[in-house]
Amino acid sequence: MDSAYYELPLLIEQANQEKKTATELLLLDRQCHYFYNIADLEKLITSAKILEQKATEYQNTEYQSAANLYISESYSMNDMPEKALETLNKAESFIKETALQSNRTFYIQSNILLSQANIYYDNKEYNKAIAKIKRVINSGEFLKDSTMYNQFQYVNYSNLANLYIKFNIDSAEYYVQKSIALEDTEYPQININGANFFILGKVYEHQNNTHLALTNYLKAYKIISKYRDALNKGELYKGLSKVYAEIGKQDSAAYFNQKLKEYEHDALENKYNSLKKIIKEESSEEENNQTSFTIILISAITIIAIVSIGMFYYFKKRKTGTITNPETSQEKLNKNFDLLIELIKKDDPAFLTTFEEIFPNFRKNLLNINPELNISEITFCALLKLNLSTKKIAQYTFIETRTVQNKKHRIRKKLNIPKEIDTYNWFSSI
């Protein structure tokens, strides 16, 4: 995949010079495909914007739809479901304008439904998510070739099993077995194999069959570890750590717990960078609109190639959780405050991940004010949000009190906090 990507810029330039618009759009789509596949959301936004601009210029509604599909995922991964659904509606309207119903338009339509399902799942609207995937499954009749049909449903049943795994383990087992039954052993889709092994591991863990749970988790790990960003990687590390702890292998449990922390830190940094990009683009758009310029609106999980056209595989960076009554931020903070303090004392990357589960809009609110804030500055802002005194921050982070005061001063300037407003009062409202 990397080797193919490195050839793209020259090929795109050549297609542009020779005015081969269809080839140029296909190559630009493959560029988006690459960044989506490695979950580089910041570069995905840029490449999707280029694809949308070119597709608009060439009046190609099919690729306009594809570009908005990529863009919607950037919004979705940054916890902006309303914007994600709005962009998916654009994608849907463009694909409906496409006169020729080809395999490609079919897959784009399917991907729109899957992306909507993904957003509904994150919003805990499980019935809506299930309905969307079942619509995709029912639409498979469009594919007359039996091999393509089986490959298509192989992915969809795995998707459905991955959705059910949080709240209906029996259904998860049923659909993962349906997926496995359609596996093409001659041309296997390796990433889906890894997903199915992970799902089986969860099923066996739920059934208290530790041996089979570990066996399937390790099969999944053997596959997933080869990918920079693969389906259920974080959840897999968590499952392995838990199972190893249950059988008394603490060193192995600690190893996978550390890999989970590293994964979550990298994922969070990726989200920060992409959100900054989104905010900058939206700010630029607003300025241009005010001066009457015409612009294009711009704004995960692995992409797999079912055929040369390709199909997205959603339910990738799945958030943890079950169907429960939602806790308030204050309740979550009361329950996790001591944990947060321990994490900050250890300079543990999991601090910010845990903090954001309690205050999911904190990062976005700060970056809306100043998109140039980096992760270390936002981490410091989180300490202020926790209402920690200068002395406590110095104690927990092992720095001088004067250094904390200087950081406070710089943060106030970067966030334009008025002189008459207390820092802690200001952060309590963010």
C-alpha positions in Angstrom: 0.0 0.0 0.0 2.8 2.4 0.9 4.6 1.7 -2.4 1.4 2.4 -4.3 0.9 5.7 -2.5 4.3 7.0 -3.3 3.6 6.7 -7.0 0.3 8.7 -6.8 1.6 12.3 -7.0 3.4 11.7 -10.3 0.5 9.8 -11.7 -2.0 12.5 -10.6 0.1 15.2 -12.2 0.4 13.2 -15.4 -3.3 12.6 -15.6 -4.0 16.3 -15.1 -1.5 17.4 -17.8 -3.0 14.9 -20.3 -6.6 16.0 -19.3 -7.6 12.5 -18.4 -10.2 13.6 -15.9 -11.6 10.2 -15.0 -8.1 8.8 -14.3 -7.2 11.9 -12.2 -10.4 11.6 -10.1 -9.7 7.9 -9.5 -6.2 8.6 -8.4 -7.3 11.4 -6.1 -9.8 9.0 -4.6 -7.0 6.4 -4.1 -5.1 9.1 -2.3 -8.0 9.6 0.1 -8.3 5.8 0.4 -4.7 5.7 1.6 -5.0 8.3 4.3 -8.3 6.8 5.4 -6.7 3.4 5.6 -3.9 4.6 7.8 -6.3 6.8 9.8 -4.3 10.0 9.1 -7.4 12.3 9.5 -5.5 15.5 9.0 -4.2 14.5 5.6 -7.5 12.9 4.8 -9.3 16.2 5.2 -6.8 17.9 2.8 -7.0 15.2 0.2 -10.8 14.9 0.4 -11.0 18.7 -0.1 -8.9 18.4 -3.3 -11.0 15.5 -4.5 -14.2 17.5 -4.0 -12.9 20.6 -5.7 -11.8 18.6 -8.7 -15.0 16.6 -8.9 -17.0 19.8 -8.8 -14.8 21.3 -11.5 -15.3 18.2 -13.7 -19.0 18.0 -12.8 -18.7 14.4 -11.6 -21.3 13.8 -8.9 -20.0 10.3 -8.2 -16.7 11.6 -6.9 -18.4 14.5 -5.2 -20.3 12.0 -3.2 -17.2 10.0 -2.5 -15.3 13.1 -1.3 -18.1 14.0 1.1 -18.1 10.5 2.4 -14.5 10.8 3.4 -15.1 14.2 4.9 -18.0 13.0 6.9 -15.8 10.4 8.6 -13.4 13.2 9.7 -16.3 14.9 11.4 -17.5 11.6 12.9 -14.1 10.7 14.3 -13.9 14.1 15.9 -17.2 13.7 17.8 -19.2 16.0 15.5 -22.1 13.7 14.6 -24.4 16.5 13.4 -21.9 17.8 10.8 -21.1 14.2 9.8 -24.7 13.4 9.1 -25.1 16.7 7.3 -22.1 15.9 5.0 -23.5 12.4 4.5 -26.7 13.9 3.3 -24.7 15.9 0.7 -23.0 12.6 -0.4 -26.4 11.0 -0.7 -27.8 13.8 -2.8 -24.8 13.7 -5.2 -25.0 10.0 -5.7 -28.7 10.3 -6.5 -27.8 12.7 -9.3 -25.5 10.2 -10.9 -27.2 8.9 -13.9 -25.4 5.6 -14.4 -26.0 3.0 -11.7 -22.7 1.1 -11.6 -21.0 -1.1 -9.1 -19.1 1.9 -7.8 -22.3 3.9 -7.2 -23.8 0.9 -5.4 -20.8 0.7 -3.1 -20.9 4.4 -2.4 -24.6 4.2 -1.5 -23.8 1.2 0.8 -21.0 3.1 2.4 -23.3 6.1 3.2 -25.6 3.7 5.0 -22.8 2.1 6.9 -21.4 5.5 7.9 -24.8 6.6 9.1 -25.0 3.3 11.1 -21.6 4.1 12.7 -22.8 7.6 13.8 -26.1 6.2 15.2 -24.0 3.6 17.2 -21.8 6.3 18.7 -25.0 8.1 19.7 -26.3 4.9 21.3 -29.2 4.8 18.8 -28.6 1.0 18.3 -31.9 0.2 16.6 -31.2 2.8 13.9 -27.7 1.5 13.4 -28.9 -2.1 13.1 -31.6 -1.0 10.6 -29.0 0.8 8.4 -26.7 -2.3 8.2 -29.7 -4.6 7.5 -30.6 -2.2 4.6 -27.1 -2.7 3.3 -27.4 -6.4 3.5 -30.7 -6.4 1.7 -29.3 -4.2 -1.0 -26.8 -6.9 -1.9 -29.2 -8.4 -4.4 -27.9 -5.7 -6.8 -24.7 -7.8 -7.1 -25.4 -10.5 -9.6 -22.0 -12.1 -9.4 -22.0 -14.7 -6.6 -18.4 -14.1 -5.6 -18.9 -10.4 -5.3 -22.1 -11.0 -3.4 -20.5 -13.3 -0.9 -17.6 -10.9 -0.4 -20.0 -8.1 0.2 -22.1 -10.0 2.8 -18.9 -11.4 4.4 -18.1 -7.8 5.4 -21.6 -6.8 6.3 -22.3 -9.7 8.6 -19.0 -9.0 10.4 -20.1 -5.3 10.7 -23.4 -6.4 12.2 -21.7 -8.8 14.6 -19.3 -6.0 15.7 -22.3 -3.8 16.4 -24.1 -6.4 18.5 -21.1 -7.3 20.5 -21.8 -4.5 23.1 -25.3 -5.5 24.0 -26.4 -8.8 22.4 -23.6 -11.4 22.5 -25.8 -14.1 21.1 -26.6 -12.1 18.0 -22.9 -11.2 17.7 -22.0 -14.9 17.7 -24.7 -15.7 15.1 -23.7 -13.0 12.6 -19.9 -13.6 13.0 -20.5 -17.3 12.2 -22.6 -16.2 9.1 -19.6 -14.0 8.1 -17.1 -16.8 8.6 -19.2 -19.2 6.5 -18.8 -16.8 3.5 -15.0 -16.4 3.9 -13.1 -16.7 0.6 -10.2 -18.9 1.6 -8.5 -18.5 -1.8 -8.5 -14.7 -1.7 -9.0 -13.9 2.0 -9.7 -10.4 3.3 -7.2 -10.4 6.0 -8.4 -7.5 8.0 -11.9 -8.9 8.3 -10.4 -12.2 9.4 -8.8 -10.3 12.2 -12.1 -8.6 13.0 -13.9 -12.0 13.2 -11.2 -13.5 15.4 -11.6 -10.6 17.8 -15.4 -10.9 17.9 -15.1 -14.6 18.6 -12.7 -13.8 21.4 -15.3 -11.4 22.9 -17.9 -14.1 22.6 -15.8 -16.7 24.4 -14.7 -14.2 27.0 -18.4 -13.5 27.7 -19.0 -17.3 28.0 -16.1 -17.5 30.5 -14.1 -19.7 28.1 -10.8 -18.1 28.8 -8.7 -20.6 26.7 -10.7 -20.0 23.5 -11.0 -16.3 24.2 -7.2 -16.0 24.4 -6.7 -18.3 21.4 -8.9 -16.1 19.2 -7.6 -12.8 20.6 -4.0 -14.0 19.7 -5.1 -14.9 16.2 -6.6 -11.5 15.8 -3.4 -9.9 17.3 -1.2 -11.7 14.8 -3.2 -10.1 11.9 -4.0 -6.7 13.4 -0.5 -6.0 14.7 0.7 -5.8 11.1 -1.6 -2.8 10.4 -0.8 0.7 11.6 -4.4 1.3 12.4 -6.6 -1.7 12.3 -10.1 -2.7 13.3 -10.7 -3.0 17.0 -7.0 -2.6 17.9 -7.6 -0.8 21.1 -10.4 -3.1 22.2 -8.2 -6.1 21.3 -5.3 -4.8 23.6 -7.9 -4.3 26.3 -9.2 -7.9 25.9 -5.8 -9.4 25.9 -4.7 -7.5 29.0 -7.9 -8.6 30.8 -7.6 -12.3 29.9 -3.9 -12.5 30.7 -4.6 -10.9 34.1 -7.4 -13.5 34.8 -5.0 -16.4 34.2 -2.3 -14.8 36.3 0.2 -13.8 33.6 0.7 -10.3 34.9 3.7 -9.5 32.7 1.7 -10.2 29.5 -1.3 -8.2 30.9 1.0 -5.2 31.6 2.5 -5.4 28.2 -0.9 -5.2 26.4 -2.1 -2.5 28.8 0.9 -0.4 27.9 0.2 -1.0 24.2 -3.4 0.2 24.8 -2.2 3.4 26.4 0.2 4.1 23.5 -2.6 3.4 21.0 -5.0 5.7 22.7 -2.4 8.5 23.0 -1.7 8.2 19.2 -5.4 8.1 18.4 -6.0 11.2 20.5 -3.1 13.1 18.9 -4.5 12.2 15.5 -7.9 13.6 16.5 -6.3 16.8 17.8 -4.4 17.5 14.6 -7.4 16.8 12.4 -9.8 18.9 14.5 -7.4 21.8 14.3 -7.4 21.4 10.5 -11.3 21.3 10.4 -11.5 24.4 12.6 -9.0 26.3 10.5 -10.8 25.4 7.3 -14.2 26.4 8.7 -12.7 29.8 9.9 -11.3 30.4 6.4 -14.6 29.5 4.8 -16.5 32.0 7.0 -14.0 34.8 6.1 -14.3 34.0 2.4 -18.1 33.9 2.6 -18.1 37.4 4.1 -16.2 38.7 1.1 -18.4 36.9 -1.4 -15.9 34.3 -2.6 -17.3 31.0 -3.9 -15.8 28.1 -2.0 -16.5 24.4 -1.3 -17.5 23.2 2.1 -15.0 20.9 3.6 -14.7 19.3 6.9 -12.6 5.7 9.8 -12.2 1.7 10.2 -10.0 0.6 7.8 -10.8 0.7 4.1 -10.7 -2.6 2.4 -10.8 -3.5 -1.3 -13.7 -5.9 -1.9 -13.2 -5.3 -5.7 -11.2 -2.8 -7.6 -13.9 -0.2 -6.7 -13.4 -0.7 -2.9 -15.7 -0.6 0.0 -15.4 1.1 3.5 -15.4 -1.1 6.5 -17.0 0.8 9.4 -17.2 0.2 13.2 -13.5 0.6 13.5 -12.5 2.9 16.4 -15.5 1.7 18.3 -16.1 3.5 21.6 -16.5 1.4 24.6 -19.7 1.2 26.6 -23.0 -0.6 27.1 -26.6 0.6 27.2 -26.9 2.4 30.5 -28.4 5.6 31.8 -25.9 8.3 31.0 -23.9 9.8 33.9 -23.5 13.5 34.2 -20.1 15.0 33.8 -20.0 15.8 37.6 -20.8 12.2 38.4 -18.1 10.9 36.1 -15.6 13.4 37.6 -16.4 12.4 41.1 -15.9 8.7 40.2 -12.7 9.3 38.3 -11.0 12.2 40.1 -8.5 10.1 42.0 -7.7 8.1 38.9 -7.1 11.3 37.0 -4.7 12.6 39.7 -2.8 9.3 39.6 -2.5 9.4 35.9 -1.2 13.0 35.8 1.4 12.2 38.5 2.6 9.3 36.3 2.6 11.5 33.2 0.4 8.8 31.7 -1.0 9.4 28.2 -4.2 7.9 29.4 -4.9 11.0 31.5 -6.2 13.0 28.5 -8.2 10.1 27.2 -9.9 9.6 30.5 -10.5 13.3 30.9 -12.1 13.6 27.5 -14.6 10.8 28.4 -15.8 13.1 31.1 -15.7 16.4 29.2 -16.0 15.3 25.5 -16.4 18.9 24.2 -13.5 20.4 26.1 -10.9 20.0 23.4 -13.2 21.2 20.6 -14.3 24.3 22.6 -10.6 25.3 23.3 -9.6 24.8 19.7 -12.5 26.8 18.5 -11.0 29.7 20.5 -7.4 29.0 19.4 -6.7 26.2 16.9 -2.9 26.6 17.5 -3.1 25.0 21.0 -0.9 21.9 21.2 -1.6 18.8 23.3 0.6 19.7 26.2 -1.2 23.1 26.5 -4.6 21.4 26.4 -3.4 19.0 29.0 -2.5 21.9 31.2 -5.9 23.4 30.5 -7.5 20.2 31.7 -5.7 20.6 35.0 -7.2 24.1 35.3 -10.6 22.6 34.4 -10.2 20.2 37.4 -9.8 23.3 39.6 -6.3 22.3 40.7 -4.4 25.0 42.5 -1.0 26.3 41.3 0.6 24.5 44.2 -1.2 21.2 43.4 -0.3 21.4 39.7 3.3 22.0 40.6 3.2 19.0 43.1 1.5 16.6 40.7 3.6 17.5 37.6 6.9 17.9 39.4 7.6 21.5 38.2 8.3 24.8 40.0 5.4 26.9 41.2 6.7 29.8 39.2 6.7 27.7 36.1 3.0 26.9 36.6 2.2 30.6 37.1 4.0 31.4 33.8 2.0 28.7 32.0 -1.2 30.1 33.4 -0.2 33.5 32.1 0.5 32.2 28.6 -2.7 30.2 28.5 -4.7 33.3 29.5 -3.2 35.2 26.6 -3.7 32.4 24.1 -7.4 32.0 25.1 -8.0 35.8 25.4 -9.3 35.4 28.9 -10.3 38.9 30.1 -8.2 40.3 33.0 -11.3 40.8 35.2 -12.3 37.1 35.0 -10.8 34.5 37.3 -9.0 31.7 35.4 -10.8 28.9 37.2 -14.2 30.5 36.8 -13.5 30.8 33.1 -12.6 27.2 32.7 -15.6 26.0 34.7 -17.8 27.3 31.9 -15.8 25.6 29.1 
